Amino acid sequence: MPAQEDARRRVPRIKVVVPAVPPGFVSRPRLLSALDQAPDAMVTLVCAPAGSGKTLLLADWVRRRGLPATAWVSLDSDDNDDRRFWSGVLGALAACPVVPHDSPIRRLPVPHHPSRDLGFLAAVVNALDGAPGPVWLVLDDVQELADPEPLHGLETLLRHQPAGLRLVLASRYNPPLPLARLRLADQLVEIRADALRFSPEEARALLEAAGVDLRPGQLRQLVAQTEGWAAGLRLAAVSLSEAEDHEAFLAEFAENDRAVAEYLIDEVLSRLPDELREFLCTISVCDQVSAGLARAVSGRADTGRMLDTLESKTSLLVRAGGPGHWYRMHALVRSYLLADLTRATPARAAALHANAAGWLAEHGHPVQALAHAGRTGDSAQVAALLRRQAVPLITSGEHEVLRRALTDLGEGLLAEDPLFALVSAALQLECGQAEAAALHLAHAEAAWPERPAPELESLRRLVHSRQALVGGDVEEMLRTTDPLAAGTATALDASAMLHRGAALLAAGRLEAAEKQVSGALAVAREHGQHYVATQCLATLGMHAAAVGDFPLMSELAGRADEEATAHGWQRTLAGAEACVLLAYGALLAADPGDCLRQVRRAAALSEDAIPRPQTPLAIDTDALPANRGLHLLVGVLAGIARFETGAWPAGLRQIHDARVAVGGGRLSPMPAALCAVLEHRAALRFGWTEDAQETLAWSRNSIPGSGEAALMRASAHLALGRHVSAGRMIRPLLDGSVPAVLPWSPVAGWLVEAEVALLAGERARAVRALRKALAKAGPMGVRYPLVFASAAVVGLLTSQRGRLGDSDAFAAEVLAARRALNIPEIPAPLTKRERNVLRLLPTLRSLDEIAEDLTVSPNTVKTHVRSIYAKLGVRRRREAVTVALEQGLLENLHTEV
């Protein structure tokens, strides 16, 4: 037997057959499609770390696509023998059905040094060129080839580019082949680690195949922990199938799962040289690492070479985005190494963190520096970093990092150092926690130095100003921000201008407020103070609301909300303000559903803070910002949105409860006016005249002498059928002799005028009033009072379609919005006495006993019951209770005034 044929026969058959896919394997069509889309490329490279699913992907591709023109070679370290390598390649090609029986491939002898034998290589190229169609040669585990001989032979084969060959390479890292030249010639298709990561949907399919069912949040957590790494997910699936508590397993998975640890040791770390493994362990303290940071942490001078080797030779590091050469370790590898380092040598781990903190602080990375300092257990290092970086971190919005750092300091140091106490107070106020902020402010005052630095004094005034804003004390806001108006020449300049602008806005000095806040926004953006910029956007949105530019209000609030969501600031005052403005815009656009959605987010983004229609009505005030005006707006907007979607009594009570919850004292005019107008209007429409009277009385203290007071008085008289007095009372609002707080109140006023005119039989006057309302509402985009107008006004609007000139298009929008909402008809209102009787109908008391409870005659109760049945459209007591419950008439009724 010739030596060449003997060499081929010594190749194990298992090396040249396509591997089988295991039971429960999850096929991934998106990757199969990516492989299919490269029929003309000379080389397809599938490159990713161990356990990424390269082999199974290619095996699935070959088997599913039924490629008879595929030759497969599973490489190992023995293939560094050049003859063995080529024997395997020729054996795989010879076993390929599309290779003709008379092809030289089947009988070509393998010389002693095939990769240096130009005649042999030429014969291989010529034989492949003579094939009837392309042959796909899959070389799996190319990283096993370390000897230059077989690599040289492969490179020669690629240089000649035989037309009958398509090469598919699977490797843990880039093979030393001319990839750049192939890429430039458009002859290379690459599928790398990012593409091989399992998506959440693919991960779910893999887990379900293993009999594991995770909740969406748990699935996201697992995918994040594993970074979609196939081996990590498969090992987790095995452990999860045996775990009783999935939540507890996931909490410890990255550090303590034995199967993952064994795989990492056996397949990844044990294959590294000792020097690389030790270096990898050292830099595991860092989320991301550069050569300079690695040098500071490890003390090595050759960190650039080491990082490059780990990236190019092992794929355990990948280049991170952003400027400079930064690297990131695979999450599971890092978690395992860091846990092992911290467990085995905690003192060394703390020292490495300290080194990292020092370098990062010196090179402009304060967030990461504080995170590392917190892991050292050295409060002195944390304190030193905070003294330098606390103020910039407040303005840039790195609040969570600051909270963790302050926690690391401990309450004792917080109480003793005025800077730390002020920073803590500022953070508490941004979350609306006024009581905790007051405590830290007291600590700051107690420890106040005789000669404070300018920046410390500015921070003190700003915290006091923010405290006044949260408490709704406009005078205090103006007093504390007045010395800041000229600028402080510190990092707090933008914040000082913003606070002054917010105080001016609350005081109604709109032009000066807009100038201050716009200036603050420019300064904040110039200095990268992203959180302050977001605050400015929300405050400018409030200014736009105050001047009646509601489209601009919604635009600015949307931008602020995007920033808050992107940076995790939703639970701050700025985030809540943005959501409230979006809710207000949705209400004015006559979209109560979106209004309710946005206001739920404003209530600290708690699902339970603003109840759904079928849940109890009380607002969880602990979940709301302590800002009284903001608190009021949240409850009012939630209540009116529910009212306009048919939950009439529930919505009304929610507005009432929000108003009562803010207590006495002066409020900013806008939230007070909005609360008064909306509650009064809804109460009149539902027939709760007592509530309307209470609201009107409340408004005399909160918004005295306003146009809204005239609007409410006129509306009340109109509801009583006194249209003449109603017309007289609305006149001051319409002629501008009494200013309105809400820019859209005149729209509601002209609608009252239109209804008064209709009742007086003056149709032409009613049309003029309707035109005035449309002319004011259209430019502001305010549909709400028109969409929810009385039936008489809606009828007038419908009859005037096509005859309203410039307002025709807006009128069409209003009517379309009304049709889309399918507004339910408000039932006939129950009187106060009828509601008192209705409360007792669900009990087992007889009508005589109810009469005794209410101290009225039985005949009076019977009269009320008959009226209740007529208004509810029922005939029996049980039916009355059922309908009353459906309409919310028996849902936690509050005490009538």
C-alpha positions in Angstrom: 0.0 0.0 0.0 1.5 3.4 -1.0 2.5 5.7 1.9 0.1 8.4 0.7 -2.9 6.1 0.7 -1.9 4.8 4.1 -1.8 8.4 5.4 -5.4 9.0 4.2 -6.6 5.8 5.9 -5.1 6.9 9.2 -7.5 9.8 9.3 -10.4 8.9 11.7 -13.7 9.0 10.0 -15.2 11.1 12.7 -12.9 14.0 11.6 -14.5 14.2 8.1 -18.2 13.8 8.9 -20.6 16.6 9.7 -21.3 16.5 13.5 -24.8 15.7 14.7 -26.9 18.4 16.4 -27.9 17.5 20.0 -31.6 17.0 21.1 -33.3 20.2 21.9 -31.0 22.2 19.6 -32.4 25.6 18.6 -31.9 26.4 14.9 -31.3 30.1 14.2 -32.7 31.1 10.8 -31.2 34.5 10.8 -27.7 33.0 10.9 -28.5 30.3 8.3 -29.7 33.1 6.0 -26.4 35.0 6.6 -24.5 31.9 5.5 -26.7 31.4 2.5 -26.1 34.9 1.3 -22.4 34.3 0.6 -22.4 31.9 -2.4 -19.8 33.8 -4.4 -17.3 34.7 -1.6 -14.1 32.7 -1.5 -14.0 32.5 2.3 -16.7 32.5 5.0 -15.2 33.1 8.5 -17.2 32.2 11.6 -15.1 33.7 14.4 -16.0 33.7 18.1 -14.8 32.5 21.5 -15.3 29.0 22.8 -18.9 27.9 23.3 -20.4 30.4 20.9 -22.1 27.8 18.9 -19.9 27.9 15.8 -19.7 24.2 15.1 -23.4 23.5 15.7 -24.4 26.5 13.5 -22.4 25.1 10.6 -23.6 21.6 11.2 -27.2 22.7 11.2 -26.6 24.8 8.0 -25.1 21.8 6.2 -27.8 19.4 7.3 -30.8 21.7 6.8 -29.6 22.9 3.4 -28.8 19.4 2.3 -25.5 20.5 0.7 -24.1 17.4 -1.0 -21.2 19.6 -2.1 -19.9 20.0 1.4 -16.6 18.5 2.8 -16.1 18.7 6.5 -12.8 18.5 8.5 -12.8 18.8 12.3 -9.3 20.0 13.1 -7.3 19.3 16.3 -3.7 19.7 17.4 -2.6 16.6 15.5 -3.3 18.5 12.3 -0.2 20.6 12.8 1.4 17.6 11.1 1.3 18.9 7.5 0.7 15.5 5.9 -2.0 14.6 8.4 -3.7 18.0 7.7 -3.8 17.5 3.9 -4.7 13.9 4.3 -7.8 15.0 6.2 -8.7 17.7 3.6 -8.3 15.3 0.6 -10.2 12.6 2.5 -13.1 14.9 3.2 -13.1 16.2 -0.5 -13.0 12.6 -1.8 -16.0 11.7 0.4 -18.0 14.6 -1.2 -20.7 13.2 -3.6 -20.3 15.9 -6.2 -16.6 15.3 -6.7 -16.4 13.0 -9.8 -15.2 9.5 -9.4 -12.3 10.1 -11.8 -11.3 13.4 -10.1 -7.6 13.5 -9.2 -8.7 14.5 -5.7 -9.6 10.8 -5.1 -6.1 9.5 -6.0 -3.8 12.4 -5.5 -0.8 11.3 -3.3 0.2 13.3 -0.3 3.9 14.2 -0.3 6.1 14.4 2.8 5.9 18.2 2.8 2.6 19.0 1.0 2.4 22.7 1.9 5.8 23.4 0.4 5.3 21.2 -2.6 4.1 23.6 -5.4 3.3 20.7 -7.7 1.0 19.1 -5.2 -0.8 22.4 -4.4 -1.2 23.1 -8.1 -2.7 19.6 -8.6 -5.2 20.3 -5.8 -6.2 23.7 -7.4 -6.5 22.2 -10.9 -8.7 19.3 -9.6 -11.0 21.7 -7.8 -11.2 23.9 -10.9 -12.3 20.8 -12.8 -15.2 20.1 -10.4 -18.7 20.4 -11.9 -19.6 23.0 -9.3 -18.3 24.7 -6.2 -17.3 22.5 -3.3 -17.8 23.9 0.2 -14.9 22.9 2.5 -15.6 23.5 6.2 -12.6 23.6 8.4 -13.7 23.6 12.0 -11.5 24.7 14.9 -8.9 26.5 12.7 -7.3 27.9 15.9 -5.8 24.5 16.4 -3.4 25.1 13.5 -0.3 26.7 15.0 2.4 25.2 12.8 3.4 27.4 9.9 3.3 24.6 7.4 -0.4 23.9 7.1 -1.2 27.6 7.4 1.2 28.3 4.6 -0.5 25.7 2.4 -3.9 27.2 3.2 -2.7 30.7 2.3 -1.3 29.4 -1.0 -4.7 27.8 -1.8 -6.4 31.1 -1.1 -3.9 33.0 -3.2 -4.8 30.8 -6.3 -8.5 31.1 -5.6 -9.7 27.9 -7.3 -13.1 28.6 -8.9 -14.4 25.2 -7.6 -13.7 25.9 -3.9 -15.6 27.8 -1.2 -13.8 27.7 2.1 -15.7 28.0 5.4 -13.5 28.6 8.5 -14.6 28.3 12.1 -12.2 29.7 14.6 -12.0 31.1 18.2 -9.8 33.9 16.9 -8.6 35.4 13.6 -6.5 32.8 11.8 -3.1 34.1 10.5 -4.4 34.2 6.9 -4.6 37.2 4.5 -8.1 38.2 5.7 -7.6 41.9 5.0 -6.8 41.2 1.3 -9.8 39.0 1.0 -12.0 41.6 2.7 -10.7 44.3 0.3 -11.4 42.1 -2.7 -15.0 41.4 -1.4 -14.1 37.7 -1.0 -14.7 37.4 2.7 -18.0 37.0 4.6 -17.7 37.3 8.4 -20.0 36.1 11.2 -18.5 37.1 14.5 -19.3 36.9 18.2 -21.9 39.7 18.1 -24.0 37.9 15.5 -23.7 34.6 17.3 -25.1 35.9 20.6 -28.5 34.6 21.3 -31.3 37.1 21.2 -33.9 37.0 24.0 -36.3 35.1 21.7 -33.7 32.5 20.7 -32.7 32.2 24.4 -36.3 31.6 25.3 -36.5 28.8 22.7 -33.4 27.2 24.0 -34.7 27.3 27.6 -38.1 26.0 26.6 -36.4 23.1 24.8 -34.8 22.2 28.2 -38.1 22.5 30.0 -37.3 25.8 31.7 -39.8 28.7 31.7 -38.6 32.1 32.9 -40.5 35.3 33.4 -39.6 38.1 30.9 -37.5 39.9 33.5 -35.6 36.8 34.5 -35.0 36.0 30.8 -33.6 39.5 30.2 -31.4 39.1 33.3 -30.0 35.8 32.1 -29.3 37.0 28.6 -27.5 40.1 30.0 -25.4 37.9 32.4 -24.4 35.5 29.6 -24.2 38.2 26.9 -26.1 35.7 24.8 -23.2 33.2 25.0 -24.5 29.9 23.8 -22.5 27.7 26.2 -23.5 29.9 29.1 -27.1 29.6 28.2 -27.0 25.9 27.7 -25.2 25.3 31.0 -27.7 27.7 32.8 -30.6 25.8 31.3 -29.3 22.5 32.7 -28.9 24.1 36.2 -32.2 25.9 36.0 -34.1 22.7 35.2 -32.9 21.4 38.5 -33.3 24.6 40.5 -36.3 25.2 42.7 -35.9 28.9 43.0 -35.1 30.5 39.6 -34.7 34.0 41.2 -32.1 32.9 43.7 -30.3 30.9 41.0 -30.0 33.9 38.7 -28.8 36.1 41.5 -25.8 33.9 42.0 -25.4 32.4 38.6 -22.5 34.4 37.2 -20.3 33.8 40.2 -21.3 30.4 41.6 -22.7 28.1 38.9 -20.3 25.2 39.0 -21.1 24.0 35.5 -20.1 27.4 34.0 -17.0 27.6 36.2 -15.8 24.2 35.1 -16.4 25.0 31.4 -14.5 28.3 31.7 -11.6 26.5 33.4 -11.5 23.5 31.0 -12.3 25.2 27.7 -11.1 28.7 28.1 -8.8 29.6 30.9 -6.7 26.4 31.1 -5.7 26.8 27.5 -4.0 30.2 28.2 -0.4 30.6 29.2 0.1 31.3 32.9 1.2 34.9 32.2 -1.9 35.7 30.2 -4.2 34.0 32.7 -2.7 35.9 35.6 -2.9 39.2 33.7 -6.6 38.5 32.8 -7.4 37.9 36.5 -5.7 41.1 37.5 -7.6 43.3 35.1 -10.9 41.6 35.9 -11.5 44.3 38.5 -12.2 46.7 35.6 -15.4 46.8 33.5 -13.4 48.3 30.7 -9.7 48.6 30.5 -7.1 50.5 28.4 -3.3 50.0 28.3 -2.8 52.9 30.7 -5.4 51.6 33.2 -4.1 48.1 32.9 -0.6 49.4 33.6 -1.7 51.2 36.7 -3.6 48.1 38.0 -1.1 45.4 37.2 2.2 47.3 37.4 3.3 45.7 34.0 5.0 47.8 31.3 3.8 45.6 28.4 0.1 45.9 28.9 -0.5 47.1 25.3 1.0 43.8 24.0 -0.9 41.7 26.5 -4.3 43.3 25.7 -3.7 42.9 21.9 -2.8 39.3 22.4 -5.9 38.6 24.5 -8.0 40.2 21.8 -6.5 38.7 18.7 -5.4 35.3 20.0 -8.2 34.4 22.4 -11.2 36.7 21.7 -11.7 37.0 25.5 -11.3 40.7 25.1 -13.2 42.8 22.5 -12.7 46.4 21.6 -15.2 48.7 23.4 -16.8 51.5 21.6 -15.8 55.2 22.0 -12.5 57.0 21.7 -9.2 55.4 22.5 -8.2 51.8 22.7 -10.5 50.3 25.4 -11.2 46.7 25.9 -14.1 44.8 27.5 -13.9 41.2 28.9 -16.8 38.8 28.3 -19.2 39.2 31.2 -19.2 35.6 32.4 -15.4 35.3 32.2 -15.0 38.5 34.2 -17.6 37.6 36.8 -15.9 34.3 37.4 -12.4 35.7 37.6 -13.4 38.7 39.8 -15.4 36.4 42.2 -12.5 34.0 42.5 -10.0 36.9 43.0 -12.2 38.6 45.7 -12.8 35.3 47.4 -9.3 34.0 47.4 -7.3 37.2 48.0 -9.6 40.0 49.2 -6.8 42.3 50.2 -5.2 42.1 46.7 -8.6 42.7 45.1 -9.0 45.9 47.2 -5.5 47.1 46.3 -6.2 46.6 42.6 -9.5 48.5 42.9 -7.6 51.3 44.7 -5.0 51.4 41.8 -7.8 51.6 39.3 -9.6 54.4 41.2 -6.5 56.5 41.4 -5.8 56.2 37.6 -9.4 56.8 36.6 -9.7 59.9 38.8 -6.5 61.4 37.3 -7.7 60.7 33.8 -11.1 62.2 33.9 -13.3 59.2 34.7 -14.8 60.2 38.1 -17.8 57.8 37.9 -15.7 54.7 37.4 -13.2 56.0 40.0 -15.8 56.3 42.7 -17.2 52.9 41.8 -13.7 51.4 42.3 -13.0 53.4 45.5 -16.2 52.1 47.0 -14.9 48.5 46.6 -11.7 49.2 48.5 -13.4 49.7 51.9 -11.3 52.9 52.2 -13.7 55.7 53.1 -10.9 58.2 53.0 -10.3 57.6 49.3 -14.0 57.8 48.6 -14.2 61.1 50.6 -11.3 62.6 48.7 -12.8 61.8 45.4 -16.2 63.2 46.4 -14.7 66.5 47.5 -13.3 66.9 44.0 -16.2 65.4 42.0 -19.5 65.7 43.8 -20.7 68.9 42.3 -19.9 68.0 38.7 -21.6 64.6 39.2 -24.7 66.3 40.5 -25.0 68.5 37.5 -24.2 65.7 35.0 -26.9 63.5 36.6 -24.7 60.7 38.0 -26.9 60.5 41.1 -26.9 56.8 41.6 -23.1 56.8 41.8 -23.2 59.6 44.3 -25.8 57.8 46.4 -23.6 54.7 46.5 -20.5 56.7 47.4 -22.3 58.5 50.2 -23.5 55.2 51.6 -19.9 54.0 51.6 -19.0 57.1 53.7 -21.5 56.2 56.4 -24.0 58.5 58.3 -21.3 59.7 60.7 -19.2 61.4 58.0 -22.3 62.7 56.3 -23.4 64.5 59.4 -19.9 66.0 60.0 -19.1 67.3 56.6 -21.3 70.1 55.1 -20.4 69.3 51.5 -21.5 65.7 51.9 -24.6 66.7 53.8 -25.6 69.2 51.1 -25.0 66.7 48.3 -27.1 64.2 50.1 -29.9 66.8 50.6 -29.8 67.7 46.9 -30.1 64.1 45.9 -33.0 63.6 48.3 -34.8 66.6 46.9 -34.5 65.4 43.3 -36.4 62.4 44.3 -39.0 64.4 46.2 -37.9 63.2 49.6 -38.3 66.5 51.5 -38.1 65.2 55.1 -34.8 63.3 54.5 -33.4 66.4 52.7 -34.4 68.6 55.6 -32.5 66.4 58.0 -29.3 66.5 55.9 -29.7 70.3 55.5 -29.8 70.6 59.3 -26.5 68.6 59.5 -24.9 70.9 56.9 -26.0 74.0 58.9 -24.7 72.6 62.1 -21.3 71.9 60.6 -21.1 75.1 58.5 -17.6 76.6 58.3 -16.8 80.2 59.1 -15.4 80.9 55.7 -17.0 78.6 53.2 -15.7 78.3 49.6 -17.8 80.0 47.0 -18.9 76.8 45.4 -20.0 75.4 48.8 -22.0 78.6 49.5 -23.6 78.4 46.0 -24.6 74.7 46.6 -26.1 75.7 49.9 -28.3 78.4 48.3 -29.3 76.1 45.5 -30.4 73.3 47.9 -32.4 75.8 49.9 -34.0 77.0 46.6 -34.8 73.5 45.5 -36.4 72.9 49.0 -38.6 76.0 48.5 -39.6 74.8 45.1 -40.6 71.3 46.4 -42.5 73.0 49.2 -44.2 75.5 46.8 -42.8 78.5 48.6 -42.4 81.1 45.8 -41.2 83.9 48.1 -38.5 81.7 49.6 -37.4 80.6 46.1 -37.1 84.3 45.0 -35.2 85.2 48.2 -32.7 82.3 48.0 -32.0 82.7 44.2 -31.7 86.5 44.1 -27.9 86.5 45.1 -27.3 83.8 42.4 -28.8 85.8 39.5 -25.5 87.4 38.5 -23.7 84.1 38.3 -21.3 82.4 40.7 -18.3 81.6 38.5 -18.5 78.0 39.7 -19.7 74.7 38.2 -23.1 75.6 39.5 -23.7 78.6 37.3 -26.2 76.8 35.0 -28.1 75.4 38.1 -28.2 78.9 39.6 -29.7 80.4 36.5 -32.2 77.6 36.2 -33.3 78.0 39.8 -33.7 81.7 39.4 -35.7 81.1 36.2 -38.0 78.5 38.0 -38.6 81.1 40.8 -39.5 83.8 38.3 -41.8 81.4 36.5 -43.6 80.5 39.7 -44.0 84.2 40.4 -45.6 84.8 37.0 -42.7 86.8 35.6 -42.7 84.8 32.4 -40.4 86.8 30.1 -37.6 87.1 32.7 -38.1 83.4 33.5 -37.7 82.3 29.9 -34.5 84.3 29.5 -32.9 82.9 32.6 -33.8 79.2 31.8 -32.7 79.5 28.2 -29.4 80.9 29.3 -29.1 78.1 31.8 -29.7 75.5 29.1 -26.9 77.0 26.9 -24.4 77.0 29.8 -25.4 73.4 30.8 -24.9 72.1 27.3 -21.6 73.9 26.9 -20.3 72.2 30.1 -21.8 68.8 29.5 -24.2 69.1 32.5 -26.8 66.8 31.1 -29.0 66.6 34.0 -29.3 70.3 34.4 -30.0 70.5 30.7 -32.9 68.1 31.2 -34.2 70.2 34.0 -34.1 73.2 31.8 -36.1 71.5 29.1 -38.8 70.5 31.6 -38.9 74.1 33.0 -39.0 75.6 29.5 -41.9 73.2 28.9 -43.7 74.7 31.9 -43.0 78.2 30.5 -44.5 77.2 27.2 -47.6 75.9 29.0 -47.9 79.2 30.9 -47.8 81.3 27.7 -50.1 78.9 25.8 -47.7 77.4 23.3 -48.9 73.9 23.9 -47.2 72.3 20.9 -43.9 73.6 22.1 -44.7 72.5 25.6 -45.2 68.9 24.4 -42.1 69.0 22.2 -39.9 70.2 25.1 -41.5 67.8 27.5 -40.9 65.0 25.0 -37.2 65.9 24.7 -36.8 66.1 28.5 -38.6 62.7 28.8 -36.3 61.1 26.3 -33.2 62.4 28.2 -34.7 61.2 31.5 -35.5 57.8 30.1 -32.1 57.4 28.4 -30.2 58.3 31.6 -32.4 56.6 34.2 -33.7 59.9 35.6 -37.4 59.1 35.4 -37.8 59.0 39.2 -36.5 62.6 39.6 -38.5 65.8 39.7 -37.3 66.6 36.2 -38.6 63.2 34.9 -41.9 63.6 36.7 -42.4 67.1 35.4 -41.8 66.0 31.9 -44.4 63.2 32.2 -46.9 65.6 33.8 -46.5 68.1 30.9 -46.9 65.2 28.4 -50.1 64.2 30.2 -51.4 67.8 30.2 -50.7 68.0 26.4 -52.5 64.7 25.9 -55.5 66.0 27.8 -55.7 69.3 25.8 -55.4 67.2 22.6 -58.5 65.3 23.9 -56.7 62.0 24.4 -57.6 61.0 27.9 -56.1 57.5 27.5 -52.6 58.8 26.8 -53.1 61.4 29.5 -53.7 58.6 32.1 -50.7 56.6 30.7 -48.3 59.6 31.1 -49.6 60.6 34.5 -49.0 57.0 35.8 -45.4 57.4 34.7 -45.2 60.7 36.5 -46.2 59.1 39.8 -42.7 57.8 40.2 -43.3 55.3 37.5 -45.1 53.0 40.0 -47.8 50.8 38.6 -49.7 51.2 41.9 -49.2 54.9 42.4 -52.1 56.0 40.2 -54.7 53.2 40.3 -56.3 51.7 37.3 -60.1 52.2 37.0 -60.9 48.9 38.7 -58.6 49.4 41.7 -59.1 51.5 44.9 -58.9 55.2 44.3 -56.4 56.4 46.9 -53.2 57.8 45.5 -50.0 56.4 47.2 -48.6 59.8 48.2 -45.4 58.2 49.4 -44.7 57.3 45.7 -45.2 60.9 44.5 -42.7 63.7 44.5 -43.1 66.0 47.5 -43.6 69.0 45.2 -47.1 70.1 46.2 -48.0 71.6 42.8 -46.7 68.5 41.0 -48.5 66.2 43.4 -51.8 68.1 42.7 -51.3 67.9 38.9 -50.7 64.2 39.0 -54.0 63.6 40.9 -56.0 66.1 38.9 -54.9 64.9 35.5 -55.4 61.2 36.5 -58.9 62.0 37.8 -60.0 64.0 34.8 -58.7 61.4 32.4 -60.7 58.7 34.2 -63.8 60.9 34.3 -63.7 61.6 30.5 -63.4 57.8 29.8 -66.6 57.1 31.8 -65.4 56.5 35.3 -67.2 59.6 36.4 -67.5 59.3 40.2 -64.2 57.7 40.5 -62.5 60.4 38.5 -64.2 63.1 40.4 -63.2 61.7 43.8 -59.6 61.3 42.6 -59.5 65.0 41.8 -61.1 65.9 45.1 -58.7 63.7 47.1 -55.7 65.2 45.3 -56.9 68.7 46.2 -57.5 67.8 49.8 -54.1 66.0 50.0 -52.0 69.1 49.2 -53.5 70.8 52.2 -53.8 74.5 52.7 -51.4 77.3 51.9 -50.6 79.0 48.6 -49.9 77.0 45.5 -48.5 78.1 42.2 -51.3 79.5 40.1 -51.2 77.1 37.2 -51.8 73.8 39.1 -54.3 75.5 41.3 -56.3 76.9 38.4 -56.2 73.7 36.4 -57.5 71.7 39.5 -60.3 74.2 40.1 -61.5 74.5 36.5 -61.4 70.7 35.8 -63.0 69.6 39.1 -65.7 72.3 38.9 -66.5 71.5 35.3 -66.7 67.8 35.9 -68.7 68.1 39.1 -71.3 70.3 37.2 -71.5 67.9 34.3 -72.1 65.0 36.7 -74.6 66.9 38.8 -72.5 67.0 42.0 -73.3 70.6 42.7 -72.0 70.5 46.3 -68.6 69.5 45.0 -68.7 72.3 42.5 -69.5 74.8 45.3 -66.7 73.5 47.4 -64.2 73.8 44.5 -65.3 77.3 43.8 -64.8 78.3 47.5 -61.4 76.7 47.5 -60.4 78.7 44.4 -61.1 82.0 46.1 -57.9 81.4 48.2 -55.8 79.6 45.6 -56.5 81.8 42.6 -58.3 84.9 43.8 -59.5 87.4 41.2 -58.7 85.2 38.3 -60.5 84.7 35.0 -61.1 81.1 36.0 -63.2 82.2 39.0 -65.4 84.1 36.5 -65.6 81.0 34.3 -66.6 78.8 37.2 -69.3 81.2 38.5 -70.7 81.6 35.0 -70.7 77.8 34.4 -72.5 77.3 37.8 -75.3 79.7 36.9 -75.6 78.1 33.4 -76.0 74.7 35.0 -78.9 76.2 37.1 -80.5 77.5 33.9 -79.7 81.2 34.8 -78.3 82.0 31.3 -78.7 85.8 31.7 -76.6 86.0 34.8 -74.2 83.5 33.3 -73.6 85.7 30.3 -73.0 88.7 32.6 -70.5 86.7 34.7 -68.4 85.4 31.8 -67.9 88.9 30.3 -64.8 89.9 32.4 -63.0 86.8 31.2 -63.9 87.4 27.5 -63.1 91.1 27.4 -59.8 90.6 29.3 -60.6 92.8 32.2 -59.9 89.8 34.5 -56.8 87.9 33.5 -56.8 84.1 33.1 -54.2 81.9 34.6 -54.7 79.1 32.0 -54.2 80.3 28.4 -57.1 78.1 27.2 -59.6 79.3 29.8 -61.0 82.0 27.3 -61.8 79.0 24.9 -64.0 77.5 27.6 -65.4 81.0 28.3 -66.5 81.5 24.7 -68.1 78.1 24.7 -70.1 79.2 27.8 -71.0 82.4 25.8 -72.2 80.3 22.9 -74.4 78.1 25.1 -75.8 81.3 26.8 -76.6 82.7 23.4 -78.3 79.5 22.3 -80.5 79.5 25.4 -81.4 83.1 24.7 -82.4 82.2 21.1 -79.6 84.3 19.6 -78.1 81.9 17.1 -76.0 84.4 15.3 -74.4 85.5 18.6 -73.8 81.8 19.4 -72.0 81.3 16.1 -69.8 84.3 16.7 -68.9 83.0 20.1 -68.1 79.5 18.6 -65.9 81.1 16.0 -64.0 83.0 18.7 -63.5 79.8 20.6 -62.2 78.0 17.5 -59.9 80.9 16.6 -58.3 80.8 20.0 -58.1 77.0 20.4 -56.8 76.1 16.9 -53.3 77.8 17.1 -52.8 76.3 20.6 -54.0 72.8 19.5 -56.5 72.8 22.4 -59.3 70.4 21.5 -60.4 69.4 25.0 -63.1 71.9 25.9 -64.6 71.6 22.4 -64.5 67.8 22.2 -66.2 67.5 25.6 -68.6 70.5 25.1 -72.3 70.3 25.8 -74.6 68.6 23.3 -76.0 72.1 22.3 -72.5 73.4 21.4 -71.5 70.2 19.6 -74.7 70.4 17.6 -73.9 74.0 16.7 -70.4 73.1 15.7 -71.6 70.2 13.5 -74.2 72.5 11.8 -71.5 75.0 11.0 -69.1 72.5 9.3 -67.8 74.1 6.0 -68.8 77.6 7.0 -66.1 78.3 9.6 -63.5 79.7 7.3 -59.9 79.3 8.6 -61.2 77.3 11.5 -62.9 74.6 9.4 -60.0 72.2 9.4 -59.6 72.5 13.2 -63.3 72.0 13.7 -63.1 68.8 11.6 -60.3 67.6 13.9 -62.4 68.2 16.9 -65.4 66.3 15.6 -63.2 63.4 14.4 -61.6 63.2 17.9 -65.1 63.2 19.4 -66.2 60.3 17.2 -63.0 58.4 17.8 -63.5 58.6 21.6 -67.1 57.4 21.5 -67.8 59.5 24.5 -70.3 57.8 26.9 -73.3 59.7 27.9 -73.3 60.9 31.5 -76.3 59.5 33.3 -78.9 61.7 34.9 -77.3 63.1 38.1 -78.4 61.9 41.5 -79.1 64.6 44.1 -77.3 64.6 47.4 -80.3 63.0 49.2 -80.6 60.3 46.5 -76.9 59.5 46.9 -77.3 59.1 50.6 -80.2 56.7 50.1 -78.2 54.8 47.4 -75.3 54.2 49.9 -77.7 52.2 52.1 -79.4 50.1 49.3 -76.6 47.4 49.3 -77.3 46.8 53.1 -80.0 44.5 54.4 -82.0 47.4 55.9 -85.6 47.8 55.0 -86.8 51.1 53.5 -88.3 52.0 56.9 -85.0 51.3 58.6 -83.2 53.5 56.0 -85.7 56.2 56.7 -84.9 56.0 60.4 -81.1 56.1 59.7 -81.5 59.2 57.6 -84.1 60.8 60.0 -86.6 61.2 57.2 -90.1 59.8 56.6 -90.5 56.4 54.8 -92.4 58.1 52.1 -89.5 60.4 51.4 -87.2 57.4 51.1 -89.6 55.7 48.7 -89.8 58.8 46.6 -86.0 58.9 46.4 -85.8 55.2 45.6 -88.3 55.6 42.7 -86.2 58.5 41.4 -83.0 56.5 41.7 -84.5 53.6 39.8 -85.7 55.9 37.0 -82.3 57.6 36.6 -80.4 54.3 36.6 -82.9 52.7 34.3 -83.8 49.8 36.6 -86.8 48.3 38.4 -85.5 46.5 41.4 -83.2 47.2 44.3 -80.6 44.5 43.3 -80.5 45.9 39.8 -80.0 49.4 41.2 -77.0 48.3 43.3 -75.5 46.4 40.3 -75.7 49.5 38.0 -74.5 51.8 40.7 -71.4 49.6 41.2 -70.8 49.5 37.4 -71.0 53.3 37.2 -68.8 53.8 40.3 -71.6 55.4 42.3 -70.9 53.1 45.3 -67.1 53.1 45.2 -65.7 54.6 48.4 -67.9 57.7 48.3 -66.3 60.5 50.2 -68.3 62.6 52.7 -70.3 65.3 51.0 -69.8 68.9 52.0 
